[in-house]
Amino acid sequence: VTVALIVLELQVPVVMWLSRAGATAAASALAWPAFLWLALFGLTFVALVAIDVARLGAHVVRLARRRLGRPRGAYGEATEAPPDPARRELLARIGGGAAVAAAAGSVALGTRAALGDHEVVDVPVTLRRLPPALDGFTIVQLTDLHVGLTVGRAFVEDVVARVNALAPDLIVLTGDLVDGPAEALAPRMAPLGELRAPHGVYSVTGNHEYYSGADAWIEVQRGLGIRVLRNERVQIVKDGASFDLAGIDDHTAADHAAGHGADLPAALAGRDPARAVVLLAHQPRQVRVAARHDVDLQLSGHTHGGQIWPWHHIVNLQQGGLLAGRYRRGDTQLYVSRGVGYWGPPVRLGAPSEITRVILRSGDAAGARG
């Protein structure tokens, strides 16, 4: 068992090394057992900690009861029977077995959630500056696809078919589409070229694009007909009415690539202040800057909704409390999608994947309906 544990633990760094070395086929074959083991290990650890906390609580209660009134003999000695080592060992084994069983069941449920159907989440958002003619305009947001060792072409094809079936006005991709070099994974990404929307398909970079060679991936996306917004803004026009769609580089871009870095003032330079702005920014915490520049709505991903409970507490802390769903900072609204893919273990626990359909509502039209 010890040898098996060591081998399983070593698979994860081996997979990462093979992936970086370009041995994609070998890395993909090893990735499934390696990443599932990683999820099982992490959840077993959580379960064992919970059991130990419960045992500690029971121990404290026993100590308190002894101090408050434990029975004593004629000369003041304790009359309780000494602990039974065999009983303690049996209880420890039962607890350990229960922890492994609970973790294995959780991994099974989480794998089913990660690889199963993607929920379509409708998010109606009222924008005070949106013209009434654009009331009901739909934007489908895809984020955190993480095409890589365990997310392959068939997975991407399924996502594309589901998005196209929604017939959105506009499609936006908010980063972390890939996990690996373009020369190895571009064929798996290719189905994104089949995304169709009358007002186009736009994207921004996420942190994983920078881990994987952002410039190469930007060119791949452009070759697929996807416009990558790098600190720039475009005007979306329908029936003579319009709003601005802006996109900025990932929050960490400047740390990874020369000539990259989020620059919202540059993206909004020369804007018409009467026109609504929808901003694509990979990380939710970028809303702090968006709020200072009078952005109406920011669409983000990055968090996966935490992906695997209870690790979502760490993600929530890292993003300043912006984990998933709707938020507001001043007049700026933020929606954080849980994303369609996953990173690392093909497991989602307490954070189901989603395809987000944003339905823009005009403040004037909303008032008229009211």
CORHULIN-V424375 format. One record per pair of residues at least 12 apart in sequence whose C-alpha atoms are under 8 Angstrom apart, sorted by the first residue. I is the first residue (numbers start at 1). J is the second residue. D is the distance in Angstrom with one decimal. If there is no record, write none. Layout:
# CORHULIN-V424375
[[I | J | D] [I | J | D]]
This chain:
# CORHULIN-V424375
[[8 | 33 | 8.0] [8 | 34 | 6.4] [8 | 37 | 6.9] [9 | 34 | 7.5] [9 | 37 | 7.9] [9 | 38 | 7.7] [11 | 30 | 7.1] [11 | 31 | 7.9] [11 | 34 | 5.4] [12 | 31 | 7.4] [12 | 34 | 5.4] [12 | 35 | 6.9] [12 | 38 | 7.8] [14 | 27 | 7.9] [15 | 27 | 4.9] [15 | 28 | 7.7] [15 | 30 | 6.3] [15 | 31 | 6.1] [15 | 34 | 7.7] [19 | 149 | 8.0] [19 | 180 | 7.1] [20 | 180 | 7.4] [20 | 181 | 7.7] [22 | 181 | 7.8] [22 | 184 | 6.8] [24 | 149 | 7.2] [24 | 184 | 6.7] [27 | 149 | 6.8] [28 | 149 | 4.6] [28 | 150 | 6.3] [31 | 149 | 6.4] [31 | 150 | 6.8] [32 | 150 | 6.7] [32 | 345 | 7.8] [32 | 346 | 7.9] [35 | 344 | 6.0] [35 | 345 | 4.4] [35 | 346 | 7.1] [36 | 107 | 7.5] [36 | 345 | 5.5] [36 | 346 | 6.9] [36 | 347 | 7.8] [38 | 345 | 6.8] [39 | 107 | 6.7] [39 | 345 | 6.0] [39 | 347 | 7.4] [40 | 100 | 7.9] [40 | 103 | 5.9] [40 | 104 | 6.1] [40 | 107 | 6.3] [43 | 103 | 5.2] [43 | 106 | 7.9] [44 | 99 | 5.7] [44 | 100 | 5.5] [44 | 102 | 7.6] [44 | 103 | 5.1] [47 | 99 | 5.1] [47 | 100 | 7.8] [47 | 102 | 7.5] [47 | 103 | 7.1] [48 | 95 | 7.8] [48 | 96 | 6.9] [48 | 99 | 5.9] [51 | 95 | 7.0] [51 | 99 | 7.9] [106 | 349 | 7.3] [107 | 347 | 6.4] [107 | 349 | 7.9] [109 | 347 | 8.0] [109 | 349 | 7.4] [110 | 308 | 7.9] [110 | 346 | 7.7] [110 | 347 | 4.4] [110 | 348 | 4.5] [110 | 349 | 4.8] [111 | 346 | 5.6] [111 | 347 | 4.3] [111 | 348 | 6.4] [112 | 347 | 7.6] [113 | 347 | 7.0] [113 | 348 | 5.8] [113 | 349 | 7.5] [113 | 352 | 6.3] [113 | 353 | 7.5] [114 | 341 | 7.1] [114 | 342 | 7.1] [114 | 346 | 6.0] [114 | 347 | 5.3] [114 | 348 | 5.1] [114 | 352 | 7.0] [114 | 353 | 6.7] [115 | 346 | 7.3] [118 | 159 | 7.9] [118 | 340 | 6.8] [118 | 352 | 7.9] [118 | 353 | 5.7] [118 | 354 | 5.2] [118 | 355 | 6.3] [119 | 352 | 7.7] [119 | 353 | 6.5] [119 | 354 | 4.8] [119 | 355 | 6.1] [120 | 354 | 5.8] [120 | 355 | 4.8] [120 | 356 | 5.8] [120 | 357 | 6.8] [121 | 354 | 6.4] [121 | 355 | 6.2] [121 | 356 | 4.9] [121 | 357 | 5.9] [122 | 356 | 6.3] [122 | 357 | 4.9] [122 | 358 | 6.0] [122 | 359 | 7.1] [123 | 356 | 7.2] [123 | 357 | 6.0] [123 | 358 | 4.7] [123 | 359 | 5.9] [124 | 358 | 5.8] [124 | 359 | 4.5] [124 | 360 | 6.0] [124 | 361 | 6.8] [125 | 358 | 6.9] [125 | 359 | 6.1] [125 | 360 | 5.1] [125 | 361 | 5.7] [126 | 360 | 6.0] [126 | 361 | 4.4] [126 | 362 | 5.6] [126 | 363 | 5.8] [126 | 366 | 7.6] [127 | 276 | 7.1] [127 | 296 | 6.5] [127 | 297 | 7.8] [127 | 360 | 7.0] [127 | 361 | 6.1] [127 | 362 | 5.5] [127 | 363 | 5.6] [128 | 276 | 7.7] [128 | 296 | 8.0] [128 | 362 | 6.2] [128 | 363 | 4.4] [128 | 364 | 7.2] [129 | 274 | 6.6] [129 | 275 | 6.0] [129 | 276 | 5.0] [129 | 362 | 7.0] [129 | 363 | 6.8] [130 | 242 | 7.8] [130 | 243 | 6.8] [130 | 275 | 7.1] [130 | 276 | 5.6] [130 | 360 | 8.0] [130 | 361 | 7.2] [130 | 362 | 4.8] [130 | 363 | 6.7] [130 | 364 | 8.0] [131 | 241 | 6.3] [131 | 242 | 7.2] [131 | 362 | 5.9] [131 | 364 | 7.4] [132 | 361 | 7.9] [132 | 362 | 5.2] [132 | 363 | 7.7] [132 | 364 | 6.1] [132 | 365 | 5.2] [133 | 238 | 8.0] [133 | 239 | 7.0] [133 | 241 | 6.2] [134 | 238 | 7.1] [134 | 241 | 6.6] [134 | 242 | 7.5] [134 | 360 | 7.5] [134 | 361 | 7.4] [134 | 362 | 7.0] [135 | 360 | 6.0] [135 | 361 | 4.6] [135 | 362 | 5.1] [135 | 365 | 6.8] [136 | 359 | 5.6] [136 | 360 | 5.4] [136 | 361 | 5.7] [137 | 169 | 6.4] [137 | 359 | 5.8] [137 | 360 | 5.3] [137 | 361 | 7.4] [138 | 168 | 5.3] [138 | 169 | 5.3] [138 | 170 | 6.5] [138 | 357 | 6.6] [138 | 358 | 5.6] [138 | 359 | 4.6] [138 | 360 | 6.2] [139 | 168 | 5.9] [139 | 169 | 6.0] [139 | 170 | 4.8] [139 | 171 | 5.6] [139 | 172 | 7.0] [139 | 357 | 5.7] [139 | 358 | 5.0] [139 | 359 | 6.5] [139 | 360 | 7.8] [140 | 163 | 7.3] [140 | 168 | 6.1] [140 | 170 | 6.4] [140 | 171 | 4.8] [140 | 172 | 6.3] [140 | 355 | 7.2] [140 | 356 | 5.6] [140 | 357 | 4.4] [140 | 358 | 6.1] [141 | 171 | 6.0] [141 | 172 | 4.9] [141 | 173 | 5.9] [141 | 174 | 7.2] [141 | 299 | 7.9] [141 | 337 | 7.9] [141 | 355 | 6.5] [141 | 356 | 5.1] [141 | 357 | 6.3] [141 | 358 | 7.4] [142 | 171 | 7.7] [142 | 172 | 6.3] [142 | 173 | 4.9] [142 | 174 | 6.5] [142 | 339 | 6.5] [142 | 340 | 6.7] [142 | 355 | 6.0] [142 | 356 | 6.7] [143 | 173 | 5.5] [143 | 174 | 4.9] [143 | 175 | 5.7] [143 | 176 | 6.6] [143 | 177 | 6.7] [143 | 300 | 7.8] [143 | 301 | 5.7] [143 | 302 | 7.5] [143 | 337 | 7.1] [143 | 338 | 7.8] [143 | 339 | 4.8] [143 | 340 | 6.3] [143 | 341 | 7.8] [144 | 174 | 7.4] [144 | 175 | 6.0] [144 | 176 | 4.6] [144 | 177 | 5.3] [144 | 178 | 7.9] [144 | 301 | 6.6] [144 | 302 | 6.4] [144 | 304 | 7.3] [144 | 339 | 5.1] [144 | 340 | 6.1] [144 | 341 | 5.6] [144 | 342 | 6.8] [145 | 176 | 6.4] [145 | 177 | 4.6] [145 | 178 | 6.7] [145 | 339 | 6.8] [145 | 340 | 5.4] [145 | 341 | 4.2] [145 | 342 | 6.7] [146 | 176 | 5.8] [146 | 177 | 4.7] [146 | 178 | 4.3] [146 | 179 | 5.4] [146 | 341 | 5.9] [146 | 342 | 6.3] [146 | 343 | 6.4] [147 | 177 | 6.0] [147 | 178 | 4.4] [147 | 179 | 5.7] [147 | 180 | 7.9] [147 | 185 | 7.4] [147 | 188 | 7.0] [147 | 189 | 6.7] [147 | 341 | 7.9] [148 | 178 | 6.1] [148 | 179 | 4.8] [148 | 180 | 6.0] [148 | 185 | 6.7] [148 | 188 | 8.0] [149 | 179 | 7.7] [150 | 346 | 7.3] [151 | 341 | 7.5] [152 | 188 | 5.6] [153 | 187 | 7.3] [153 | 188 | 4.2] [153 | 189 | 6.6] [153 | 190 | 7.7] [153 | 191 | 7.2] [156 | 188 | 7.4] [156 | 189 | 7.0] [156 | 191 | 6.3] [156 | 192 | 7.2] [157 | 191 | 5.6] [157 | 192 | 7.6] [159 | 340 | 7.9] [160 | 191 | 7.0] [160 | 192 | 6.4] [160 | 194 | 7.0] [160 | 195 | 6.0] [163 | 195 | 7.4] [163 | 355 | 7.6] [164 | 195 | 6.3] [164 | 196 | 6.1] [164 | 197 | 7.7] [167 | 196 | 7.8] [167 | 197 | 6.8] [168 | 197 | 5.9] [168 | 198 | 7.9] [169 | 197 | 5.4] [169 | 198 | 5.7] [169 | 199 | 5.8] [169 | 200 | 7.9] [170 | 197 | 5.2] [170 | 198 | 6.6] [170 | 199 | 5.1] [170 | 200 | 5.6] [170 | 201 | 6.3] [171 | 195 | 7.9] [171 | 196 | 7.8] [171 | 197 | 6.4] [171 | 199 | 8.0] [171 | 200 | 6.5] [171 | 201 | 4.8] [171 | 202 | 6.4] [172 | 201 | 5.7] [172 | 202 | 4.8] [172 | 203 | 5.5] [172 | 280 | 7.9] [173 | 201 | 7.7] [173 | 202 | 6.2] [173 | 203 | 4.4] [173 | 204 | 6.6] [174 | 203 | 5.7] [174 | 204 | 5.4] [174 | 205 | 6.9] [174 | 206 | 7.1] [174 | 280 | 6.2] [174 | 281 | 6.4] [174 | 282 | 5.3] [174 | 299 | 7.4] [174 | 300 | 6.1] [174 | 301 | 6.4] [175 | 203 | 6.9] [175 | 204 | 5.5] [175 | 205 | 4.7] [175 | 206 | 4.0] [175 | 207 | 7.5] [175 | 208 | 7.8] [175 | 209 | 7.4] [175 | 250 | 8.0] [175 | 282 | 5.5] [175 | 301 | 7.4] [175 | 302 | 7.5] [176 | 205 | 6.8] [176 | 206 | 4.6] [176 | 207 | 6.4] [176 | 208 | 5.1] [176 | 209 | 5.9] [176 | 282 | 7.9] [176 | 302 | 7.2] [177 | 206 | 7.7] [177 | 208 | 7.7] [177 | 209 | 7.2] [178 | 208 | 6.6] [178 | 209 | 6.3] [178 | 212 | 7.5] [179 | 208 | 6.2] [179 | 209 | 7.2] [179 | 211 | 7.7] [179 | 212 | 6.3] [180 | 211 | 7.7] [180 | 212 | 4.9] [181 | 212 | 5.1] [181 | 213 | 6.4] [182 | 212 | 7.4] [182 | 213 | 7.4] [182 | 216 | 6.3] [182 | 217 | 5.9] [182 | 220 | 7.5] [186 | 220 | 7.0] [190 | 224 | 7.0] [192 | 224 | 7.0] [193 | 221 | 8.0] [193 | 224 | 4.4] [193 | 225 | 6.2] [193 | 226 | 7.3] [199 | 236 | 7.0] [200 | 226 | 7.8] [201 | 225 | 7.5] [201 | 226 | 5.3] [201 | 227 | 6.4] [202 | 226 | 5.6] [202 | 227 | 4.8] [202 | 228 | 5.7] [202 | 229 | 6.8] [203 | 226 | 6.9] [203 | 227 | 6.2] [203 | 228 | 4.7] [203 | 229 | 6.0] [203 | 247 | 7.5] [203 | 280 | 7.6] [204 | 228 | 5.5] [204 | 229 | 5.5] [204 | 230 | 6.6] [204 | 247 | 6.0] [204 | 248 | 6.4] [204 | 249 | 6.2] [204 | 250 | 7.6] [204 | 280 | 6.7] [204 | 281 | 6.9] [204 | 282 | 7.0] [205 | 228 | 7.7] [205 | 230 | 7.9] [205 | 248 | 7.7] [205 | 249 | 5.5] [205 | 250 | 5.6] [205 | 282 | 6.8] [206 | 249 | 7.3] [206 | 250 | 5.0] [206 | 282 | 5.4] [206 | 283 | 7.7] [206 | 302 | 7.5] [207 | 250 | 6.0] [207 | 251 | 7.6] [207 | 252 | 6.4] [207 | 253 | 6.8] [207 | 282 | 8.0] [210 | 253 | 6.7] [210 | 256 | 6.1] [210 | 257 | 7.1] [211 | 256 | 7.6] [214 | 257 | 7.8] [229 | 246 | 7.0] [229 | 247 | 4.8] [229 | 248 | 6.5] [229 | 249 | 7.9] [230 | 247 | 6.0] [230 | 248 | 5.2] [230 | 249 | 5.6] [230 | 267 | 8.0] [231 | 246 | 7.3] [231 | 247 | 5.5] [231 | 248 | 4.2] [231 | 249 | 6.3] [231 | 262 | 6.5] [231 | 263 | 5.6] [231 | 264 | 6.1] [231 | 266 | 6.1] [231 | 267 | 4.5] [232 | 246 | 5.7] [232 | 247 | 5.8] [232 | 248 | 6.8] [232 | 266 | 6.8] [232 | 267 | 4.0] [232 | 268 | 7.1] [233 | 245 | 5.6] [233 | 246 | 4.1] [233 | 247 | 6.5] [233 | 267 | 5.5] [233 | 268 | 6.6] [234 | 246 | 6.4] [242 | 275 | 7.3] [243 | 275 | 5.5] [243 | 276 | 5.1] [243 | 277 | 6.1] [243 | 278 | 7.6] [244 | 275 | 6.7] [244 | 276 | 6.0] [244 | 277 | 4.7] [244 | 278 | 6.2] [245 | 277 | 5.9] [245 | 278 | 5.0] [245 | 279 | 6.0] [245 | 280 | 7.6] [246 | 267 | 6.4] [246 | 268 | 7.4] [246 | 277 | 7.0] [246 | 278 | 6.2] [246 | 279 | 4.7] [246 | 280 | 6.1] [247 | 267 | 7.1] [247 | 279 | 5.6] [247 | 280 | 4.6] [247 | 281 | 6.2] [248 | 261 | 8.0] [248 | 262 | 5.2] [248 | 263 | 6.3] [248 | 264 | 6.3] [248 | 267 | 7.1] [248 | 279 | 7.8] [248 | 280 | 6.6] [248 | 281 | 5.7] [249 | 261 | 5.5] [249 | 262 | 4.4] [249 | 263 | 7.3] [249 | 281 | 7.0] [249 | 282 | 7.7] [250 | 262 | 6.0] [250 | 281 | 6.7] [250 | 282 | 5.7] [250 | 283 | 6.8] [251 | 282 | 7.5] [251 | 283 | 6.6] [251 | 286 | 6.8] [264 | 289 | 7.6] [264 | 290 | 7.5] [265 | 293 | 7.7] [276 | 295 | 7.5] [276 | 296 | 6.1] [277 | 295 | 5.4] [277 | 296 | 5.3] [277 | 297 | 6.6] [278 | 295 | 6.7] [278 | 296 | 6.1] [278 | 297 | 4.8] [278 | 298 | 5.8] [278 | 299 | 7.5] [279 | 295 | 7.0] [279 | 296 | 7.9] [279 | 297 | 6.1] [279 | 298 | 4.6] [279 | 299 | 6.2] [280 | 298 | 5.9] [280 | 299 | 5.2] [280 | 300 | 6.4] [281 | 298 | 6.8] [281 | 299 | 6.3] [281 | 300 | 5.4] [282 | 299 | 7.7] [282 | 300 | 4.8] [282 | 301 | 5.5] [282 | 302 | 6.0] [283 | 300 | 5.7] [283 | 301 | 6.1] [283 | 302 | 5.5] [283 | 303 | 7.8] [283 | 319 | 7.8] [284 | 299 | 7.9] [284 | 300 | 5.4] [284 | 301 | 6.8] [284 | 302 | 7.4] [284 | 319 | 6.6] [284 | 322 | 6.2] [284 | 323 | 7.9] [284 | 334 | 7.7] [284 | 336 | 6.6] [285 | 319 | 5.5] [285 | 320 | 6.7] [285 | 322 | 7.1] [287 | 329 | 7.4] [287 | 332 | 7.8] [287 | 334 | 7.1] [288 | 329 | 7.4] [290 | 332 | 7.1] [291 | 329 | 6.0] [291 | 330 | 6.4] [291 | 331 | 6.9] [291 | 332 | 5.3] [294 | 331 | 7.1] [294 | 332 | 6.7] [295 | 331 | 7.7] [295 | 332 | 5.6] [296 | 331 | 6.7] [296 | 332 | 4.8] [296 | 333 | 6.1] [297 | 332 | 5.7] [297 | 333 | 4.7] [297 | 334 | 5.6] [297 | 335 | 7.7] [298 | 332 | 7.4] [298 | 333 | 6.3] [298 | 334 | 4.7] [298 | 335 | 6.4] [299 | 334 | 6.0] [299 | 335 | 5.2] [299 | 336 | 6.2] [299 | 337 | 7.7] [300 | 334 | 7.6] [300 | 335 | 6.3] [300 | 336 | 4.9] [300 | 337 | 6.3] [301 | 336 | 5.2] [301 | 337 | 5.0] [301 | 338 | 6.4] [301 | 339 | 6.3] [302 | 338 | 7.8] [302 | 339 | 7.7] [303 | 315 | 6.5] [303 | 316 | 8.0] [303 | 323 | 6.1] [303 | 324 | 7.3] [303 | 336 | 7.9] [303 | 337 | 8.0] [303 | 338 | 6.6] [304 | 323 | 8.0] [304 | 324 | 7.7] [304 | 337 | 7.2] [304 | 338 | 4.2] [304 | 339 | 5.5] [304 | 342 | 7.1] [304 | 351 | 7.1] [304 | 353 | 7.6] [305 | 323 | 5.5] [305 | 324 | 5.1] [305 | 337 | 7.3] [305 | 338 | 4.6] [305 | 339 | 7.8] [305 | 351 | 5.3] [305 | 352 | 7.9] [306 | 323 | 7.0] [306 | 338 | 8.0] [306 | 351 | 6.4] [307 | 338 | 7.9] [307 | 342 | 7.2] [307 | 347 | 7.3] [307 | 348 | 4.9] [307 | 349 | 6.0] [307 | 350 | 7.0] [307 | 351 | 5.2] [307 | 352 | 7.6] [308 | 347 | 6.9] [308 | 348 | 5.3] [308 | 349 | 4.5] [308 | 350 | 6.4] [308 | 351 | 6.8] [309 | 349 | 5.6] [309 | 350 | 5.8] [309 | 351 | 7.7] [322 | 336 | 7.5] [323 | 336 | 6.8] [324 | 336 | 4.8] [324 | 337 | 5.9] [324 | 338 | 6.1] [325 | 337 | 6.4] [325 | 338 | 8.0] [337 | 354 | 7.0] [337 | 355 | 7.9] [337 | 356 | 6.7] [338 | 351 | 6.9] [338 | 352 | 7.2] [338 | 353 | 5.8] [338 | 354 | 6.0] [339 | 353 | 5.5] [339 | 354 | 5.4] [339 | 355 | 6.8] [340 | 353 | 4.9] [340 | 354 | 5.3] [340 | 355 | 6.2] [341 | 353 | 6.8]]
